[in-house]
Amino acid sequence: MAGRSAAPWVRTRLRAAPLQALSLAVLVLVTAFLAGALPRAVEDAEAEGVRHAMTGEPAGGAIEVLGSPPGPHQSATVREEAVRAATLRAVGAEIDALLPAPLTAAPQNGSLGVQLSEPLPSEDPGLPRPDGLPPRFLVAAQDGLTDHARLVAGAWPRGEGVRAADPSAEAVVTRATAKTMRLRPGSVVHLPAVQGPDRAVRITGVVEPLAPRTTYWSHTEVLRTPGLLAAPSNTPFDTSYYWQAGLLLAPDAGPFLYGLDPLPRMYWRISPDTSGLTGRDVPALQAGLASLKAGPLQSRLRTAVSSDAEVSTGLDGALDDFAGLSRAVSSVTAVGLVGVGTVAGVVLLMAQALTADRRRAELTLLRARGASVPGLAGRLLAETAVVALPAAAAGQALAWLLLPEARAWPSSAASAAVAALVCLALPVRAVLTHRRPRVHEARSDLVLSRPSRRRTVAELGLLVLAAGAVLVLRGRGTDAGGPLVAAAPVLVAVIAALLLVRLHPLPLRLALRPLARTRGALGFLAVARTGRGSPAQLLPLLAVLVALTTAAFGGAVLAGIDDARDRAALLATGADARVERSRTPLPDGLADQVGAVDGVRHTASVHVDYSLALPDGTTVAMAVVEPGAYARLARETGLGAFDARVLREAPPGPAATKESGPVLSAIASPRTAGLLGAGRHSWGGPLGRFTLQVTEVRPTTPALPGQEFLLVDGADLPKALPTLVLATGSGLDTAALKKAADSAGKHTELTLRTAERAAFTDSPLQSGAERLYLVAVAAGIVFAALAVLLSLLRSASERTALLARLRTMGLSSRQGRRLLVLEALPQAVLAAAGCVLVGRVALALTAGGVSLELLALPPGSDAVAAVLRADPWSLLVPAAGSVLLTVAVAAAQAWWTARRTAATELRAGDGR
């Protein structure tokens, strides 16, 4: 009868070390989850960014197809039938069928119809005329009116049987239009006809849009909300305004428009369905839109609509901007992903190396008893795979549950790579260590161990690779792309780790000489043990350096983005708050009212004339200020600071005369100063006659940031009443500022720096990239802390045995704690100092090749340069944290060891 088989290897090992297996499973689960979630998060951010780009401004989220109806040479029946709702819907279906994949229409959000080519004025009494100008009305017959609006008063308009020759038609207006234009059911609006008497549009009802932000209502906003428009004017102070509103006919009342406009415009506004779009669809979308606007699809479109049909959309520009932003974001975030991936890989290798060290005696015994190397590797692979593969699968499943919309293969490949690394690390380590059976182990510190020639060659190869990556990054920037450029900071950290491992014993051994002359053995013993070092310390040092270099790079990226956005917001407002009215001067006392708002520190009143003529025929803006208050505000904002005496003192030369008017010193922008030169120039106008001479040049000024300007003292220009109030401060009471601006009357605008700053984070791709980088940096720091813990655990048994031996020789518990802390402290301090130095060097090497403009600011914002800026917190805090963690673990181990007896730690034959 066959004998009973031996217990299975895998089951025996798992039962023998359940805590170790559970720890490995948790580590693999977390790592696989991060490996699977980060690629999915990148794709989700890109998908959300594409949808935001296609639905936000200036794209408007619509593709507008414009066509002309049949001309006057056609019969009236043909012309009228062409603008009926049924005909327009049929043509719209053909247009939808022509849309190239992945573009698809969302019919519930789009619109189609016919409208006037230009708004027409109405001279009816009772309509609002803010400056005596008659309001203008855009009349449209838009399909689906009853599906997109709710009737709140009156009745729906009738369109059946409406003809071009009809003297009147029915229409509805929105509630906002009715309120502003003083219309109600029963009102009549008369509009000029093409021929004959005016045509009448009778208002039958008032409606409320159901979804005002959809293309149906938002593409042509005047159909939803009246707008106050400025009539053409030579100067801002002579500008006149008029109202423009919309009148909505019944969908079948399109023929009525022929009586108002001989060639009204037919339109189909297609709202794309963005729900399924991702970043991978951008090239196809760009190609499809280009074909629609000027390509093969355009000819087919004109066949379906009219010979002069045109496609108008902002989607192509929005997609081009998104593509550039996506490239910039991907190249920068790749650095963080490579960094956290490297640290995670090092931690996994360290965990398996710790397992191999703990089982060294077991594996040595198996080899001595005849176990083959392949058989040993196979058993280790099997016992690791039983733990790692289910944990990796669980991590991937968790990432899929949290982020279900992204593609499967990138995250699955990343999680599979984690599982493969964990499964192969232990067998490969065992094969390399136990190729030959060993009787005993030699000491592994640097007393006998020296770097081999192969290691030296490998290190030189890495050095060349890192130098090449840095050169490519500095020469071509992050736009060069590729894994080598993304790994440049990581490669710098790798080289630094290799150098520190080789060099750090030298200063410690030099410190032994003075310590040998001191009383007591603790300092000498701690530094001597640390100075001998161990080749195994490369991995934890590498993990810490890579993690902290990535954190420093991430901190520099975020600091550079914040600086650029702060600067751009300041250039948009000139101060923390800006209250301006362009038509007339601000009321007296507004500056004092703004200055009394909580949080306001300084205010300055300014008169701005935007139309001062220069000798070359161009115009420049002139700011008339009170020098003291304005100079203080300029110094505080950092925009063109100057001494108030520059404006108060008269320029050198002849005194003022009656013909010249007051002679003023002026500060000018560089281009304006070049045009005016060093001579005097005289002007006359609403402010009176005056003469000025440029005495100083500044690149910008708070009242007119980013513009060409002249800056003069207003003491001799009494007619220059304030049109602008600037305020600086922190924690401004925005509600009080809005109240003060409202009290100043119509056409007064309040601009807040905080609001401008918040607008720069509008893109989901930008905000998603920032969150992703923060997660990557945080994960890298956590993995680095885990690497430090694994490094201390690896040598814990050796330090425990040493402490036990010394206790038998009379070492007290307190001295034992001091010894372990002193032993861990020098290496931790050197590593932390190396991390700070390497992070600073890595930033200096890579800063010239990293541009953050697209990541920080909207496309086209070229007035501000966004560059990396070293953040002291991201450099010093993680490094100090690593030192504190090392000391805390060493102290905890010393405390725990002091609670146990020496006999427990020292046994006969113990090789520690």
URPE-V255139 format. One record per residue. N is the residue number from 1. RES is the residue in one letter. OMEGA is omega in whole degrees, -180 to 180 (none if undefined). D_FIRST is the distance of its C-alpha to the first C-alpha in Angstrom with 2 decimals. Layout:
# URPE-V255139
{{N	RES	OMEGA	D_FIRST} {N	RES	OMEGA	D_FIRST}}
This chain:
# URPE-V255139
{{1	M	-176	0.00} {2	A	178	3.80} {3	G	-179	6.46} {4	R	-177	9.29} {5	S	178	12.00} {6	A	180	15.39} {7	A	179	18.25} {8	P	-175	20.34} {9	W	-174	23.36} {10	V	-179	26.06} {11	R	180	25.13} {12	T	-178	24.91} {13	R	-180	28.27} {14	L	177	30.00} {15	R	-178	28.97} {16	A	-178	30.08} {17	A	-178	33.52} {18	P	-179	34.46} {19	L	178	38.19} {20	Q	179	38.17} {21	A	179	36.41} {22	L	179	38.91} {23	S	178	41.83} {24	L	179	40.81} {25	A	179	40.44} {26	V	180	43.93} {27	L	180	45.44} {28	V	179	44.05} {29	L	-178	45.12} {30	V	-179	48.67} {31	T	179	48.97} {32	A	177	47.67} {33	F	178	50.03} {34	L	179	52.98} {35	A	179	52.02} {36	G	-175	51.88} {37	A	-176	54.88} {38	L	175	57.41} {39	P	178	57.57} {40	R	179	57.80} {41	A	177	60.56} {42	V	-179	62.46} {43	E	178	62.30} {44	D	179	63.28} {45	A	178	66.27} {46	E	179	67.32} {47	A	179	67.07} {48	E	178	69.09} {49	G	177	71.56} {50	V	-179	72.09} {51	R	178	72.77} {52	H	-180	75.11} {53	A	-177	76.95} {54	M	-179	77.47} {55	T	-177	78.72} {56	G	177	80.70} {57	E	1	84.04} {58	P	-177	85.52} {59	A	-179	83.29} {60	G	176	84.11} {61	G	-175	81.01} {62	A	171	83.03} {63	I	-177	83.94} {64	E	175	87.54} {65	V	-179	88.83} {66	L	178	92.63} {67	G	179	94.70} {68	S	176	98.30} {69	P	177	99.39} {70	P	-176	101.63} {71	G	-178	104.95} {72	P	180	108.37} {73	H	177	109.04} {74	Q	179	106.51} {75	S	-179	107.50} {76	A	-180	107.29} {77	T	-180	104.79} {78	V	-179	102.39} {79	R	-179	102.76} {80	E	-180	102.21} {81	E	-177	99.20} {82	A	-177	97.54} {83	V	173	97.41} {84	R	-175	96.30} {85	A	-178	92.92} {86	A	179	91.33} {87	T	180	92.26} {88	L	178	91.01} {89	R	179	87.68} {90	A	177	87.24} {91	V	177	87.94} {92	G	177	85.57} {93	A	177	82.74} {94	E	179	83.42} {95	I	179	83.40} {96	D	-180	80.05} {97	A	-180	78.62} {98	L	-178	79.83} {99	L	-179	78.01} {100	P	176	75.49} {101	A	5	71.88} {102	P	178	70.70} {103	L	173	74.08} {104	T	-177	74.25} {105	A	171	76.99} {106	A	-171	76.83} {107	P	-177	79.62} {108	Q	-179	79.81} {109	N	-177	81.02} {110	G	180	83.27} {111	S	175	86.82} {112	L	-179	89.25} {113	G	179	92.93} {114	V	-177	96.34} {115	Q	176	98.52} {116	L	176	101.74} {117	S	177	101.64} {118	E	175	103.51} {119	P	-178	104.30} {120	L	179	107.82} {121	P	176	110.28} {122	S	-179	111.71} {123	E	-177	115.16} {124	D	175	114.78} {125	P	180	116.26} {126	G	176	113.95} {127	L	-176	111.11} {128	P	178	110.23} {129	R	-174	111.99} {130	P	180	111.06} {131	D	179	113.50} {132	G	179	115.60} {133	L	-179	113.37} {134	P	177	112.36} {135	P	178	108.67} {136	R	-177	106.76} {137	F	172	104.43} {138	L	-177	101.56} {139	V	-178	101.38} {140	A	171	98.12} {141	A	-171	96.83} {142	Q	-176	93.10} {143	D	176	90.66} {144	G	-176	88.39} {145	L	-178	90.79} {146	T	179	89.92} {147	D	-175	86.18} {148	H	-179	86.57} {149	A	178	89.26} {150	R	-179	90.19} {151	L	-179	93.75} {152	V	178	95.29} {153	A	176	98.92} {154	G	-175	100.93} {155	A	177	99.52} {156	W	179	97.66} {157	P	178	99.92} {158	R	-179	100.66} {159	G	-179	100.22} {160	E	176	100.69} {161	G	179	103.67} {162	V	-179	104.48} {163	R	-180	106.54} {164	A	-177	107.69} {165	A	-178	111.27} {166	D	180	110.62} {167	P	-178	112.69} {168	S	177	110.00} {169	A	180	106.31} {170	E	-179	104.08} {171	A	172	101.58} {172	V	176	99.50} {173	V	176	98.97} {174	T	-179	96.27} {175	R	180	96.97} {176	A	179	97.37} {177	T	-180	99.86} {178	A	-179	101.81} {179	K	-175	102.12} {180	T	-175	103.17} {181	M	178	105.44} {182	R	179	106.97} {183	L	177	105.97} {184	R	177	105.22} {185	P	-177	105.02} {186	G	177	108.42} {187	S	180	109.17} {188	V	178	110.38} {189	V	180	109.82} {190	H	-178	112.22} {191	L	-179	111.15} {192	P	180	113.28} {193	A	176	112.99} {194	V	177	113.03} {195	Q	175	116.32} {196	G	-177	118.52} {197	P	180	118.28} {198	D	175	115.32} {199	R	-177	112.31} {200	A	174	111.18} {201	V	-178	107.62} {202	R	-180	107.52} {203	I	180	104.80} {204	T	-177	103.21} {205	G	177	100.35} {206	V	-176	98.39} {207	V	176	94.63} {208	E	179	91.80} {209	P	179	89.08} {210	L	180	85.62} {211	A	-172	83.75} {212	P	-178	86.38} {213	R	178	84.02} {214	T	-179	82.90} {215	T	-178	84.52} {216	Y	-177	86.62} {217	W	-171	88.65} {218	S	-178	87.99} {219	H	174	88.71} {220	T	-170	92.44} {221	E	-177	92.86} {222	V	175	96.51} {223	L	-179	95.50} {224	R	-175	93.74} {225	T	177	95.74} {226	P	179	99.27} {227	G	178	99.79} {228	L	-175	102.72} {229	L	180	103.54} {230	A	174	105.96} {231	A	179	108.79} {232	P	-177	109.54} {233	S	179	111.57} {234	N	-178	112.80} {235	T	-180	112.14} {236	P	-176	109.61} {237	F	176	112.46} {238	D	-177	114.05} {239	T	176	110.89} {240	S	-176	111.21} {241	Y	176	108.42} {242	Y	180	107.95} {243	W	173	105.41} {244	Q	-175	103.18} {245	A	-177	101.35} {246	G	175	99.71} {247	L	-175	100.67} {248	L	175	98.02} {249	L	172	99.32} {250	A	-178	97.51} {251	P	-179	94.95} {252	D	-178	97.22} {253	A	-180	100.36} {254	G	-180	99.82} {255	P	-180	102.93} {256	F	-177	105.12} {257	L	178	104.32} {258	Y	178	106.32} {259	G	179	109.43} {260	L	-175	108.52} {261	D	-178	107.00} {262	P	180	107.58} {263	L	174	104.14} {264	P	-176	101.66} {265	R	170	98.13} {266	M	-178	95.19} {267	Y	173	91.96} {268	W	-179	88.24} {269	R	-173	86.37} {270	I	176	82.68} {271	S	-178	80.33} {272	P	174	77.03} {273	D	-175	73.78} {274	T	-172	72.13} {275	S	-176	69.16} {276	G	-176	66.65} {277	L	177	68.18} {278	T	179	66.40} {279	G	179	67.40} {280	R	-178	65.92} {281	D	-174	68.53} {282	V	179	71.51} {283	P	179	72.06} {284	A	177	72.00} {285	L	179	74.35} {286	Q	180	76.75} {287	A	180	76.83} {288	G	179	77.37} {289	L	177	80.22} {290	A	178	81.87} {291	S	178	81.79} {292	L	-175	83.32} {293	K	-179	86.13} {294	A	-178	86.99} {295	G	-178	84.74} {296	P	-179	83.66} {297	L	179	83.02} {298	Q	179	86.54} {299	S	177	88.15} {300	R	179	86.03} {301	L	180	86.90} {302	R	175	90.61} {303	T	-178	90.34} {304	A	-172	88.90} {305	V	179	91.23} {306	S	-175	94.44} {307	S	180	95.64} {308	D	-178	96.12} {309	A	-180	92.90} {310	E	177	91.54} {311	V	179	88.31} {312	S	180	88.70} {313	T	172	85.78} {314	G	-176	84.83} {315	L	-178	81.13} {316	D	177	81.28} {317	G	178	82.75} {318	A	179	80.34} {319	L	176	77.37} {320	D	177	78.78} {321	D	179	79.15} {322	F	-180	75.62} {323	A	177	74.23} {324	G	178	76.03} {325	L	-179	74.91} {326	S	178	71.29} {327	R	180	71.35} {328	A	-180	72.87} {329	V	-178	70.43} {330	S	-178	67.36} {331	S	-180	68.45} {332	V	-180	68.99} {333	T	178	65.95} {334	A	178	63.75} {335	V	178	64.55} {336	G	-180	63.17} {337	L	177	60.03} {338	V	180	59.33} {339	G	-179	59.92} {340	V	176	57.59} {341	G	179	54.94} {342	T	-180	55.19} {343	V	179	54.97} {344	A	177	51.97} {345	G	179	50.18} {346	V	180	51.00} {347	V	177	49.68} {348	L	177	46.36} {349	L	178	46.11} {350	M	179	47.04} {351	A	179	44.39} {352	Q	175	41.67} {353	A	176	43.30} {354	L	177	43.15} {355	T	-180	39.42} {356	A	179	39.01} {357	D	-180	41.10} {358	R	-178	39.20} {359	R	-178	35.88} {360	R	-179	37.37} {361	A	179	35.77} {362	E	-178	32.30} {363	L	177	32.64} {364	T	178	34.19} {365	L	179	31.26} {366	L	178	28.77} {367	R	179	30.95} {368	A	-180	31.24} {369	R	171	27.46} {370	G	179	27.33} {371	A	179	27.20} {372	S	179	29.13} {373	V	177	32.22} {374	P	179	31.22} {375	G	178	27.82} {376	L	179	29.61} {377	A	180	32.28} {378	G	179	29.87} {379	R	178	28.11} {380	L	177	31.57} {381	L	-179	32.81} {382	A	-178	30.02} {383	E	176	30.50} {384	T	-178	34.27} {385	A	-180	34.26} {386	V	180	32.38} {387	V	-170	35.33} {388	A	-175	38.21} {389	L	176	37.93} {390	P	179	38.04} {391	A	178	40.81} {392	A	178	42.80} {393	A	178	42.45} {394	A	177	43.66} {395	G	178	46.61} {396	Q	179	47.55} {397	A	178	47.38} {398	L	177	49.60} {399	A	180	52.09} {400	W	179	52.14} {401	L	-179	52.80} {402	L	-178	55.68} {403	L	-170	57.18} {404	P	-170	56.24} {405	E	-174	59.06} {406	A	177	58.32} {407	R	-175	56.39} {408	A	-167	52.63} {409	W	-180	51.91} {410	P	180	53.82} {411	S	178	52.23} {412	S	178	48.78} {413	A	179	49.11} {414	A	178	50.17} {415	S	178	47.26} {416	A	178	44.85} {417	A	176	46.45} {418	V	-180	45.80} {419	A	-180	42.11} {420	A	179	41.83} {421	L	-179	43.64} {422	V	-177	41.42} {423	C	-175	38.18} {424	L	-174	39.31} {425	A	-177	41.20} {426	L	178	38.31} {427	P	-179	36.27} {428	V	178	39.49} {429	R	179	40.60} {430	A	180	37.31} {431	V	-179	37.50} {432	L	-177	41.11} {433	T	-172	40.55} {434	H	176	37.38} {435	R	178	37.99} {436	R	176	37.94} {437	P	-178	36.02} {438	R	178	38.53} {439	V	178	38.82} {440	H	-178	41.36} {441	E	174	43.49} {442	A	179	47.21} {443	R	-171	49.69} {444	S	-180	50.19} {445	D	-174	53.77} {446	L	175	56.85} {447	V	178	57.66} {448	L	-176	55.47} {449	S	177	54.37} {450	R	178	56.93} {451	P	-179	56.98} {452	S	178	55.94} {453	R	178	58.11} {454	R	179	55.79} {455	R	179	56.19} {456	T	179	59.95} {457	V	179	60.09} {458	A	179	58.05} {459	E	177	60.36} {460	L	177	63.42} {461	G	176	62.02} {462	L	178	61.59} {463	L	178	65.13} {464	V	-180	66.53} {465	L	179	64.60} {466	A	178	65.95} {467	A	178	69.47} {468	G	180	69.29} {469	A	180	68.12} {470	V	179	70.94} {471	L	178	73.51} {472	V	-179	72.47} {473	L	-179	72.56} {474	R	-178	75.99} {475	G	-175	77.39} {476	R	179	76.18} {477	G	180	75.10} {478	T	177	72.19} {479	D	178	73.36} {480	A	176	71.76} {481	G	178	68.39} {482	G	-178	65.08} {483	P	-178	62.19} {484	L	179	63.94} {485	V	180	66.97} {486	A	-177	64.88} {487	A	-176	62.94} {488	A	178	66.10} {489	P	179	66.17} {490	V	179	62.44} {491	L	175	62.90} {492	V	178	65.80} {493	A	178	63.58} {494	V	179	60.85} {495	I	179	63.45} {496	A	178	64.80} {497	A	178	61.36} {498	L	179	60.86} {499	L	180	64.31} {500	L	179	63.81} {501	V	-180	60.53} {502	R	-169	62.36} {503	L	-170	65.57} {504	H	176	64.85} {505	P	-174	63.97} {506	L	179	67.44} {507	P	179	69.62} {508	L	179	67.23} {509	R	176	67.42} {510	L	180	71.20} {511	A	-179	71.23} {512	L	-175	69.62} {513	R	177	72.89} {514	P	-180	74.95} {515	L	-180	72.00} {516	A	-178	71.58} {517	R	-178	75.09} {518	T	176	74.62} {519	R	-180	73.67} {520	G	-175	70.16} {521	A	-172	66.91} {522	L	-178	65.57} {523	G	180	67.38} {524	F	-177	66.80} {525	L	-179	63.09} {526	A	-178	62.55} {527	V	179	64.46} {528	A	180	62.91} {529	R	179	59.36} {530	T	-179	60.38} {531	G	177	62.26} {532	R	175	59.30} {533	G	179	57.61} {534	S	178	54.29} {535	P	-178	53.50} {536	A	-178	51.15} {537	Q	-180	54.20} {538	L	-176	55.14} {539	L	178	53.00} {540	P	178	54.38} {541	L	178	57.88} {542	L	180	57.48} {543	A	-179	56.34} {544	V	-179	59.27} {545	L	-179	61.79} {546	V	-179	60.74} {547	A	-177	60.67} {548	L	174	64.04} {549	T	176	65.61} {550	T	178	64.51} {551	A	178	65.91} {552	A	178	69.15} {553	F	178	69.40} {554	G	176	68.72} {555	G	178	71.30} {556	A	178	73.78} {557	V	-178	73.17} {558	L	178	73.72} {559	A	178	76.72} {560	G	178	78.24} {561	I	180	77.80} {562	D	180	79.41} {563	D	-178	82.30} {564	A	-180	82.99} {565	R	177	82.95} {566	D	-179	85.17} {567	R	179	87.60} {568	A	178	87.65} {569	A	178	88.25} {570	L	179	91.07} {571	L	179	92.66} {572	A	-176	92.49} {573	T	-176	94.40} {574	G	-180	96.24} {575	A	178	95.46} {576	D	176	93.25} {577	A	-176	95.43} {578	R	178	98.02} {579	V	-172	100.60} {580	E	173	102.74} {581	R	-172	105.25} {582	S	-173	106.51} {583	R	-176	109.45} {584	T	178	111.57} {585	P	177	111.57} {586	L	-179	109.44} {587	P	178	111.25} {588	D	177	112.72} {589	G	-179	110.52} {590	L	179	107.19} {591	A	178	106.26} {592	D	179	106.96} {593	Q	177	104.94} {594	V	-180	101.96} {595	G	-180	102.41} {596	A	-180	102.21} {597	V	180	98.70} {598	D	178	95.95} {599	G	-179	94.21} {600	V	179	97.04} {601	R	-176	98.31} {602	H	174	100.87} {603	T	176	102.64} {604	A	177	104.97} {605	S	-174	107.28} {606	V	167	107.83} {607	H	-178	110.06} {608	V	173	108.48} {609	D	-174	110.58} {610	Y	-171	108.28} {611	S	177	111.05} {612	L	-175	113.06} {613	A	178	114.30} {614	L	-179	113.87} {615	P	-179	116.16} {616	D	179	113.77} {617	G	177	113.84} {618	T	179	110.44} {619	T	179	110.01} {620	V	178	108.43} {621	A	179	107.56} {622	M	178	109.71} {623	A	178	108.64} {624	V	-167	111.46} {625	V	166	110.21} {626	E	-167	111.31} {627	P	-175	110.41} {628	G	-178	109.32} {629	A	-177	106.83} {630	Y	178	105.53} {631	A	177	105.09} {632	R	179	103.10} {633	L	179	100.85} {634	A	177	100.42} {635	R	-177	99.34} {636	E	-180	96.84} {637	T	-178	95.23} {638	G	180	95.38} {639	L	175	97.12} {640	G	-180	100.14} {641	A	-179	101.26} {642	F	177	104.95} {643	D	-177	107.78} {644	A	-179	109.99} {645	R	179	113.09} {646	V	-180	112.40} {647	L	-176	113.36} {648	R	-177	116.05} {649	E	178	118.10} {650	A	180	120.35} {651	P	179	119.66} {652	P	179	122.01} {653	G	-177	125.09} {654	P	179	128.00} {655	A	-179	128.17} {656	A	177	127.74} {657	T	179	130.64} {658	K	180	131.48} {659	E	-177	130.56} {660	S	-172	127.22} {661	G	179	126.15} {662	P	177	123.88} {663	V	-171	122.27} {664	L	168	118.61} {665	S	-176	115.96} {666	A	169	112.80} {667	I	-173	109.18} {668	A	171	107.75} {669	S	-173	104.52} {670	P	-178	104.31} {671	R	179	105.26} {672	T	178	108.09} {673	A	177	109.40} {674	G	179	109.47} {675	L	-177	111.49} {676	L	-180	114.00} {677	G	-177	114.36} {678	A	-177	116.39} {679	G	180	119.45} {680	R	179	120.60} {681	H	-177	120.13} {682	S	177	121.87} {683	W	172	120.75} {684	G	-178	122.36} {685	G	-179	120.85} {686	P	-179	119.93} {687	L	-175	119.45} {688	G	180	122.92} {689	R	179	123.90} {690	F	179	122.08} {691	T	179	121.40} {692	L	178	118.28} {693	Q	-179	117.14} {694	V	180	113.54} {695	T	177	113.16} {696	E	-178	109.36} {697	V	175	106.28} {698	R	-178	102.95} {699	P	-178	99.90} {700	T	179	99.52} {701	T	-174	100.87} {702	P	-177	99.47} {703	A	-176	101.90} {704	L	-178	101.11} {705	P	179	97.70} {706	G	-179	96.83} {707	Q	170	100.38} {708	E	-171	103.55} {709	F	166	105.86} {710	L	-176	109.04} {711	L	-178	109.26} {712	V	177	112.68} {713	D	-178	114.27} {714	G	-177	115.49} {715	A	-178	118.25} {716	D	178	120.92} {717	L	-174	119.50} {718	P	180	120.20} {719	K	-179	119.39} {720	A	179	115.78} {721	L	-174	114.27} {722	P	170	110.54} {723	T	-176	108.22} {724	L	173	105.02} {725	V	177	103.60} {726	L	-179	100.73} {727	A	174	98.78} {728	T	180	96.20} {729	G	179	94.01} {730	S	-178	90.56} {731	G	-176	89.19} {732	L	175	91.95} {733	D	-174	92.66} {734	T	179	92.18} {735	A	179	93.50} {736	A	178	96.73} {737	L	178	97.08} {738	K	178	96.67} {739	K	179	99.27} {740	A	179	101.65} {741	A	179	101.16} {742	D	-179	101.74} {743	S	-180	104.91} {744	A	177	106.27} {745	G	-177	106.72} {746	K	177	105.56} {747	H	176	104.10} {748	T	-176	102.87} {749	E	175	99.37} {750	L	177	97.04} {751	T	-179	94.39} {752	L	178	91.84} {753	R	-180	89.93} {754	T	179	86.83} {755	A	177	86.91} {756	E	179	87.26} {757	R	-180	84.41} {758	A	-178	82.12} {759	A	-178	82.91} {760	F	179	81.29} {761	T	-175	77.79} {762	D	-175	78.21} {763	S	176	75.73} {764	P	179	72.14} {765	L	178	70.98} {766	Q	-180	72.89} {767	S	178	71.80} {768	G	178	68.20} {769	A	178	68.21} {770	E	179	69.51} {771	R	-180	66.81} {772	L	-180	64.12} {773	Y	178	65.42} {774	L	178	65.49} {775	V	-180	61.88} {776	A	180	60.83} {777	V	179	62.74} {778	A	178	61.40} {779	A	178	57.80} {780	G	179	58.39} {781	I	178	59.80} {782	V	178	56.86} {783	F	178	54.41} {784	A	176	56.57} {785	A	177	56.41} {786	L	177	52.64} {787	A	177	52.69} {788	V	179	54.76} {789	L	180	52.33} {790	L	178	49.33} {791	S	179	51.30} {792	L	177	52.04} {793	L	-178	48.49} {794	R	180	47.28} {795	S	-176	49.45} {796	A	-177	49.26} {797	S	180	46.86} {798	E	180	49.04} {799	R	178	52.21} {800	T	179	50.70} {801	A	179	49.74} {802	L	-179	53.20} {803	L	179	54.89} {804	A	179	52.90} {805	R	-179	53.89} {806	L	177	57.49} {807	R	176	57.50} {808	T	179	56.60} {809	M	175	59.72} {810	G	179	61.95} {811	L	-179	61.73} {812	S	179	62.57} {813	S	180	60.82} {814	R	178	63.87} {815	Q	178	63.94} {816	G	178	60.25} {817	R	178	60.91} {818	R	-180	63.86} {819	L	-179	61.87} {820	L	179	59.16} {821	V	179	61.85} {822	L	179	63.95} {823	E	-179	60.99} {824	A	-171	60.21} {825	L	-176	63.86} {826	P	-179	65.15} {827	Q	179	62.46} {828	A	180	62.75} {829	V	178	66.54} {830	L	179	66.48} {831	A	180	64.00} {832	A	178	66.14} {833	A	176	69.30} {834	G	179	67.61} {835	C	179	66.59} {836	V	-179	70.18} {837	L	-179	71.55} {838	V	177	69.06} {839	G	179	69.67} {840	R	179	73.39} {841	V	180	73.12} {842	A	178	70.85} {843	L	180	73.42} {844	A	-178	76.25} {845	L	-174	74.52} {846	T	-174	73.52} {847	A	-178	76.43} {848	G	-177	78.67} {849	G	-177	76.25} {850	V	178	75.31} {851	S	-173	77.68} {852	L	-175	77.18} {853	E	-178	80.15} {854	L	180	78.19} {855	L	-175	75.62} {856	A	-169	78.32} {857	L	176	81.18} {858	P	178	81.89} {859	P	-180	82.43} {860	G	179	85.93} {861	S	-176	86.38} {862	D	-179	87.50} {863	A	-176	89.92} {864	V	176	87.27} {865	A	179	84.88} {866	A	-177	81.40} {867	V	177	79.78} {868	L	175	77.08} {869	R	-179	78.28} {870	A	179	76.40} {871	D	-177	75.57} {872	P	-178	75.61} {873	W	-179	73.38} {874	S	176	70.56} {875	L	-170	70.88} {876	L	-175	71.22} {877	V	178	69.34} {878	P	179	65.83} {879	A	178	66.40} {880	A	178	67.55} {881	G	179	64.61} {882	S	178	62.14} {883	V	-180	63.89} {884	L	179	63.87} {885	L	180	60.18} {886	T	-179	59.30} {887	V	-179	61.45} {888	A	179	60.13} {889	V	179	56.47} {890	A	179	57.34} {891	A	178	59.28} {892	A	179	56.50} {893	Q	179	53.99} {894	A	179	56.44} {895	W	-180	56.99} {896	W	-179	53.29} {897	T	-179	52.71} {898	A	-179	55.66} {899	R	-177	53.96} {900	R	-179	51.03} {901	T	179	51.23} {902	A	-179	51.06} {903	A	179	48.18} {904	T	-176	46.06} {905	E	-176	46.72} {906	L	178	46.67} {907	R	180	43.61} {908	A	179	43.10} {909	G	179	41.81} {910	D	-177	42.61} {911	G	-177	43.66} {912	R	none	45.97}}
